[in-house]
Amino acid sequence: MQVQSKPVVPSDQGFETVDLSVLVPVHNEEDNIVPLVESISAALKDSGKSWELILVDDGSTDGTLARARAQLARPGLQLKVIELQRNYGQAAGLQAAIDAARGRLIATLDGDLQNDPADIPRMIEMLETQDLDMVCGWRKDRQDGLMLRLIPSWIANRLIRKVTGVHIHDYGCGLKVYRAKVLKQVRIMGGMHRFIPAWIASVTPTRRIGEMVVNHHARQFGQSKYGISRTSRVILDLFSVLFFMRFRQRPGHFFGTIGLVLGAISAAMFFYLFVVRFVVGQDIGTRPMLLMAIMLFLGAIQMITTGVVAEMLVRSSGDGDVYLVREVYEVENGNS
């Protein structure tokens, strides 16, 4: 066995060598690595599909990377371990795995053993028989704490459904199955892994996004990386999602609309003051409305020019990488 180390090269959409890529970003999950690999292997061994497993170590400070690399010696497993330079977050780890995936289909799940890999074949069957582009897991019987996990998740899911218009029950479930050619059309940045269904809805009709009730287990090892504090971040990210969904290609429309509204209010104020000064003959030099009209006029100019600059940036820049890879480990000529 020879373990190679090489940089990640994003896979070409037309160069798929396996049926399924299973992607798992992990951070400080050393005790979960071995049972995770075993459960995935057991779930897919009779699936009738060729598959690969990609583990992304997102800057772990424990023995996660060492234990993941040890799995390269497991016979019959086509495994790739990607080590990131530092901890970038789950979204970046997921994007690194997506870029390296070679499968026609892609399945993602969390590395904490709370998702059940045995659900993957059922989700694939639903995706293929119903001609979908994405199937989301729904943790209907979720095994998490009420105050710290369930209530914040319930609030976040309702907000996301309302804003994005994609009506699924569980945005936060890490267990999902996609067609690779669709998933690779979007880039997952920041904390946007929670909003993947919304991003997918920007490149495919919502009728091609399905949902399936999946198993959910209580965490056995390690500690959760999430708590009630993430609710505020979800709300802030939601505003970003709304902006990108509606104005990503034309940000000038967003800023320009605000500028035009401010300009219209300013013009109405100036017209009123003009009538008061030159028709009625009253002094307007000390009126607060004059200062307000001037400030609104300057704000309108600023919003419109910001829109122009945003349009220029959209047309001159692409989506850059959101992570840096230190090493990639895989077995040469590995077979699934």
C-alpha positions in Angstrom: 0.0 0.0 0.0 1.3 3.4 -0.9 -0.2 6.6 0.6 0.1 9.6 -1.6 -0.1 13.3 -0.6 -1.3 15.7 -3.3 -3.4 18.9 -3.7 -7.1 18.8 -4.2 -8.1 19.3 -7.8 -11.9 20.0 -8.3 -13.4 17.1 -10.2 -14.8 17.7 -13.6 -18.6 17.2 -13.9 -18.1 15.0 -16.9 -15.3 12.9 -15.4 -17.2 10.8 -12.8 -15.6 7.5 -11.9 -17.9 6.2 -9.2 -21.6 6.1 -8.7 -21.6 7.7 -5.2 -19.3 10.0 -3.2 -19.9 10.1 0.6 -18.6 13.3 2.1 -18.0 13.8 5.8 -16.3 16.9 7.2 -15.0 16.3 10.8 -13.5 18.4 13.5 -12.3 16.9 16.8 -14.2 13.6 16.3 -11.4 11.1 17.0 -13.6 8.6 18.8 -16.2 8.7 16.1 -13.9 8.0 13.1 -13.7 4.2 13.3 -17.4 3.5 14.0 -18.3 6.1 11.3 -16.3 4.4 8.6 -17.6 1.0 9.7 -21.3 2.1 9.6 -20.9 3.7 6.2 -19.2 0.6 4.8 -21.9 -1.7 6.2 -24.7 0.5 4.8 -23.3 0.6 1.3 -21.7 -2.8 0.9 -24.8 -4.3 -0.7 -26.0 -1.1 -2.5 -24.9 -2.3 -5.9 -23.1 1.0 -6.5 -19.4 1.8 -6.6 -18.6 4.4 -4.0 -15.9 6.4 -2.4 -15.6 8.0 1.0 -14.0 11.5 1.5 -13.2 12.6 5.1 -12.2 16.3 5.5 -10.2 17.1 8.7 -11.2 20.7 9.4 -8.2 21.6 11.6 -8.8 19.1 14.4 -6.6 19.4 17.4 -7.0 15.9 18.7 -6.3 12.5 17.0 -9.0 12.8 14.3 -6.5 13.1 11.4 -4.4 10.2 12.6 -7.4 7.9 13.0 -8.8 8.9 9.6 -5.4 8.2 8.0 -5.3 4.8 9.7 -8.5 3.8 7.8 -6.6 4.0 4.6 -5.3 0.5 5.4 -8.9 -0.9 5.5 -9.2 -3.4 2.6 -11.8 -2.7 -0.1 -12.3 0.9 0.9 -11.8 3.7 -1.6 -11.0 6.5 0.9 -9.5 10.0 0.6 -8.5 12.1 3.6 -8.2 15.8 3.1 -6.4 17.8 5.7 -7.2 21.5 5.8 -4.6 24.1 6.9 -6.7 25.2 9.9 -10.3 25.2 11.1 -12.4 26.9 8.5 -15.8 25.7 9.6 -18.2 23.1 8.4 -19.2 24.9 5.2 -15.6 25.1 4.0 -14.9 21.5 4.9 -18.0 20.5 3.0 -16.9 22.5 -0.1 -13.5 21.0 0.0 -15.1 17.5 -0.1 -17.4 18.5 -2.9 -14.5 19.8 -5.0 -12.7 16.5 -4.6 -15.8 14.3 -5.2 -15.9 12.1 -8.3 -19.3 10.5 -7.9 -22.4 10.9 -10.1 -24.3 11.2 -6.9 -23.1 12.8 -3.6 -24.2 12.0 -0.1 -23.2 14.2 2.9 -23.5 13.5 6.6 -22.1 14.7 9.9 -19.2 13.0 11.6 -20.8 12.8 15.0 -22.6 9.4 14.4 -26.0 11.1 14.9 -26.9 10.6 11.2 -27.5 7.0 10.1 -25.7 5.9 6.9 -28.3 3.2 6.5 -30.7 5.8 5.3 -28.5 6.7 2.3 -29.6 3.8 0.0 -33.3 4.7 0.7 -32.6 8.4 -0.1 -30.8 7.5 -3.3 -33.8 5.3 -4.4 -36.1 8.2 -3.7 -33.9 10.6 -5.7 -33.7 8.3 -8.7 -37.3 7.0 -8.8 -38.8 10.5 -8.4 -36.3 12.1 -10.7 -35.1 14.6 -8.0 -31.9 16.6 -7.8 -31.7 16.7 -4.0 -33.2 14.7 -1.1 -33.0 16.2 2.4 -33.1 14.2 5.6 -35.8 15.1 8.1 -34.9 14.3 11.7 -38.5 14.0 12.8 -37.6 12.2 16.0 -34.6 14.2 16.9 -32.4 13.1 19.8 -31.1 16.4 21.1 -31.7 18.7 24.0 -34.9 20.8 24.0 -33.7 24.2 25.0 -30.2 24.3 23.4 -30.9 22.5 20.1 -34.6 21.7 19.3 -36.2 25.1 20.1 -33.5 27.2 18.3 -33.6 24.7 15.3 -37.4 25.0 15.2 -37.2 28.8 15.1 -34.5 28.8 12.5 -36.3 26.3 10.2 -39.5 28.4 10.2 -37.6 31.6 9.4 -35.6 29.9 6.6 -38.7 28.4 5.1 -40.5 31.8 5.2 -37.7 33.7 3.6 -36.4 31.3 1.0 -39.7 29.7 -0.1 -38.1 26.2 0.0 -40.6 24.3 2.2 -38.7 21.5 3.9 -38.8 20.7 7.6 -35.2 20.3 8.6 -32.6 22.6 7.0 -30.0 21.6 9.6 -29.9 17.9 8.9 -26.4 17.0 7.6 -27.7 13.9 5.8 -28.5 14.8 2.2 -28.2 13.2 -1.2 -27.6 15.2 -4.4 -26.9 14.9 -8.1 -23.3 16.0 -8.4 -23.9 18.0 -11.5 -26.4 20.2 -9.6 -24.5 20.5 -6.3 -21.3 21.5 -8.1 -23.1 24.5 -9.6 -23.1 26.3 -6.2 -20.4 27.4 -3.8 -20.9 27.0 0.0 -19.2 29.8 1.9 -19.2 31.0 5.5 -21.9 29.3 7.5 -24.1 28.7 4.5 -24.2 24.9 4.8 -27.4 25.4 6.7 -29.0 27.0 3.6 -27.9 24.4 0.9 -31.5 23.7 -0.1 -32.0 27.4 -0.8 -28.8 27.5 -2.9 -29.9 24.4 -4.8 -33.2 26.1 -5.4 -31.3 28.9 -7.2 -30.2 26.4 -9.9 -33.0 23.9 -10.1 -36.8 24.0 -9.6 -38.1 23.5 -6.0 -40.2 20.6 -7.2 -36.9 18.7 -7.7 -36.1 19.0 -4.0 -37.5 16.2 -1.9 -37.4 15.3 1.8 -37.4 12.0 3.7 -37.8 11.1 7.3 -34.4 9.7 8.6 -33.1 8.1 11.7 -31.3 10.3 14.3 -29.2 9.0 17.2 -28.0 10.7 20.4 -24.4 11.7 20.3 -22.2 9.0 21.9 -18.7 10.6 21.8 -17.3 14.1 21.9 -19.1 17.4 22.3 -21.6 19.2 20.1 -20.1 22.2 18.2 -23.4 24.0 18.2 -25.6 25.7 20.8 -28.2 28.3 21.3 -25.7 31.1 20.3 -25.9 30.0 16.7 -29.5 31.3 16.4 -28.2 34.9 16.0 -25.7 33.8 13.3 -28.4 31.9 11.5 -30.6 35.1 11.4 -27.7 37.2 10.1 -26.8 34.5 7.5 -30.4 34.5 6.4 -30.3 38.1 5.3 -27.2 37.2 3.2 -29.1 34.3 1.7 -32.0 36.5 0.8 -29.7 39.0 -0.8 -27.8 36.5 -2.9 -30.9 34.6 -4.0 -32.6 37.7 -5.3 -29.8 40.1 -6.2 -26.6 38.0 -6.6 -26.4 38.7 -10.3 -27.8 42.3 -10.1 -26.7 43.9 -6.8 -27.2 47.3 -8.4 -30.9 46.7 -8.3 -30.8 46.2 -4.6 -28.7 49.3 -3.8 -30.2 51.3 -6.6 -33.8 50.7 -5.4 -32.9 52.0 -2.0 -31.1 55.0 -3.6 -34.1 55.8 -5.7 -36.5 55.7 -2.7 -34.2 58.0 -0.7 -33.9 60.3 -3.7 -37.7 60.4 -4.2 -38.2 61.4 -0.6 -35.5 64.0 -0.8 -36.9 65.5 -4.0 -40.4 65.7 -2.4 -38.9 67.5 0.6 -36.9 69.9 -1.7 -40.1 70.7 -3.7 -42.0 71.4 -0.5 -39.3 73.7 0.8 -39.1 75.4 -2.7 -42.8 76.2 -2.4 -42.5 77.5 1.1 -39.6 79.7 0.3 -40.6 81.2 -3.1 -44.4 81.0 -3.1 -45.3 81.5 0.6 -42.2 83.6 1.3 -41.1 82.0 4.5 -37.5 81.5 5.6 -36.3 77.8 5.4 -32.7 78.2 6.5 -33.3 77.0 10.0 -35.8 74.2 9.2 -34.8 70.7 10.2 -36.4 69.4 6.9 -33.7 71.2 4.9 -31.0 69.3 6.6 -32.9 66.0 6.4 -33.5 66.5 2.6 -29.8 67.1 2.1 -28.8 64.0 4.1 -31.3 61.9 2.1 -30.0 63.2 -1.2 -26.4 62.3 -0.2 -27.6 58.9 1.0 -29.3 58.3 -2.4 -26.1 59.2 -4.3 -24.2 56.8 -2.0 -26.6 53.9 -2.5 -26.6 54.3 -6.3 -22.8 54.5 -6.6 -22.5 51.5 -4.2 -24.8 49.6 -6.6 -22.6 50.5 -9.6 -19.5 49.4 -7.8 -21.2 46.1 -6.7 -22.1 45.5 -10.3 -18.5 46.0 -11.4 -17.3 43.6 -8.8 -19.8 40.9 -9.8 -18.6 41.1 -13.4 -14.9 41.2 -12.7 -14.5 38.6 -9.9 -15.4 35.0 -9.4 -16.0 32.8 -6.4 -12.6 32.1 -4.9 -11.7 29.2 -2.7 -12.8 29.4 0.9 -10.3 27.0 2.3 -6.6 25.9 1.9 -5.5 22.3 1.8 -2.4 21.1 3.6 -2.3 17.5 2.4 -4.5 14.9 0.7 -4.0 11.3 1.6 -5.3 8.4 -0.4 -4.4 4.8 -1.3 -3.0 4.5 -4.8 -5.2 2.3 -7.0 -7.8 1.9 -4.2 -11.0 0.0 -5.1 -14.5 0.5 -3.7 
